Amino acid sequence: LAAEFGTPLYVLDEDHLKGRARRFLAAAQAAWPGAVVSYASKANSSLAVLKAMHEAGLEIDVASPGELHAAIAAGVPASHCHLHGNFKTRADLEYAIAKGVGQIVVDSQEEIEILAEMGAKVPLLMRLAPGVDPKTHAKTSTGQADTKFGFNITNGAARHGLKTMLDAGLDWVGFHCHVGSQIMDGRPQSAAAGILAAFSRECAAEFGIWPRILNLGGGLGVRYKPSDQPVDVTTYHQAMADAVREAWGDGPAVQLSHEPGRWLVAESGVTLYSVGPVKTVPVQDGTRTYVAVDGGLSDNPRPGLYQAEYPVRAIPATGRTHEGSQTVRISGKHCETDQLFDGISVPANLAWGDLVEVACTGAYNASMASNYNRYPRPATVMLSGGNARVVVRRESLDDLVRSEI
Ligand SMILES: Cc1ncc(COP(=O)(O)O)c(C=O)c1O
């Protein structure tokens, strides 16, 4: 693939990601008949992925007009999309409503007031901050009380927001929460599910109306390293369903909804890089070897953003044989230090022209890529039934200046 399509190259396995989607949906529906699963498209919003998720029976969560535009371009009806975001402008809301978006997840009092002014007819969920500590990386924690997302329950913001929506005659249909990302044991999600259900009861007592939908967000983790042991998807769904049942009591029928991103696509993708210069430099207690690869910060900002780790494997160039081993630091080709991975074991004779495969890059890599240092973003190749096809072409140098006047 590297020889045919060049590097750096994102590779996705369509059968694998559709299989993950179907597995997640089946587990959700086994735990809660009629449950709906939306794919959080921020994880990877290339059109081929959106289309595959739609074909696997998922709805699509979009966090911007751009993600909605991509979903529609991939053939997903707007009515199967849910719009998120802590700051949706009036123009964002108008765009989504004009396109016929299925649901909007409201995030602030100001947003409710704009929707009321617009006389919006779209079904609305209210995002709640359930005050749960997800015990994951601070950069991907969103459900705790100290957050920019959603309405706080304990300080009365959520009650006030709900009252405003009901008084304005808006089409409020339910509550939403998302507690964080790369969560291994699912307990924060179950805790949040129970809090949403309990708050629903309180609101029913106060306002005489129950939510029809509880959207419990996403956040189930994947295996980036051997110590990552995410809970089994069946147990994950069962625990959330049990938490809702316990707090919901004899309330009316409600639909459970989920919006995973990473779990669906991360493990379906790898990135291939070519090895460039290999340098050994003196350090305080010996030497360090730097292996440069032809990508980095621009195609995978996660190591730089929050020290994300990945499985890394060296592959010899055609005709070469790898021998021995050494521990190296793998760096990218950008300015800053652009360190991708430290303490990686690679063959002792790894050299220019060999390949490095970084696994588990299907989520939050292509969708977070940039053109830093004016590097074109990589191509994406999709494998399906043993065949490879380019689904995102490599950007050209002309693409890099296309929008400039
Ligand atoms: C509102 C919302 N839903 C779903 C997700 C998907 O999370 P994950 O990819 O961890 O499943 C996110 C991710 O940040 C999110 O912000």
Ligand as a Chemical Component Dictionary entry (heavy atoms), coordinates in Angstrom:
data_LIG
# 
_chem_comp.id                   LIG 
_chem_comp.type                 NON-POLYMER 
_chem_comp.pdbx_formal_charge   0 
_chem_comp.three_letter_code    LIG 
# 
loop_
_chem_comp_atom.comp_id 
_chem_comp_atom.atom_id 
_chem_comp_atom.alt_atom_id 
_chem_comp_atom.type_symbol 
_chem_comp_atom.charge 
_chem_comp_atom.model_Cartn_x 
_chem_comp_atom.model_Cartn_y 
_chem_comp_atom.model_Cartn_z 
_chem_comp_atom.pdbx_ordinal 
LIG C1 C1 C 0 -20.913 15.219 22.567 1  
LIG C2 C2 C 0 -20.014 14.102 22.235 2  
LIG N1 N1 N 0 -20.553 12.927 21.927 3  
LIG C3 C3 C 0 -19.783 11.875 21.586 4  
LIG C4 C4 C 0 -18.410 11.971 21.542 5  
LIG C5 C5 C 0 -17.610 10.778 21.139 6  
LIG O1 O1 O 0 -16.712 10.382 22.100 7  
LIG P1 P1 P 0 -15.838 9.063  21.868 8  
LIG O2 O2 O 0 -15.147 9.220  20.570 9  
LIG O3 O3 O 0 -14.912 9.034  23.010 10 
LIG O4 O4 O 0 -16.791 7.918  21.867 11 
LIG C6 C6 C 0 -17.802 13.181 21.875 12 
LIG C7 C7 C 0 -16.342 13.311 21.870 13 
LIG O5 O5 O 0 -15.730 14.206 22.294 14 
LIG C8 C8 C 0 -18.638 14.289 22.242 15 
LIG O6 O6 O 0 -18.105 15.459 22.539 16 
# 
loop_
_chem_comp_bond.comp_id 
_chem_comp_bond.atom_id_1 
_chem_comp_bond.atom_id_2 
_chem_comp_bond.value_order 
_chem_comp_bond.pdbx_ordinal 
LIG C1 C2 SING 1  
LIG C2 N1 SING 2  
LIG C2 C8 DOUB 3  
LIG N1 C3 DOUB 4  
LIG C3 C4 SING 5  
LIG C4 C5 SING 6  
LIG C4 C6 DOUB 7  
LIG C5 O1 SING 8  
LIG O1 P1 SING 9  
LIG P1 O2 DOUB 10 
LIG P1 O3 SING 11 
LIG P1 O4 SING 12 
LIG C6 C7 SING 13 
LIG C6 C8 SING 14 
LIG C7 O5 DOUB 15 
LIG C8 O6 SING 16 
# 
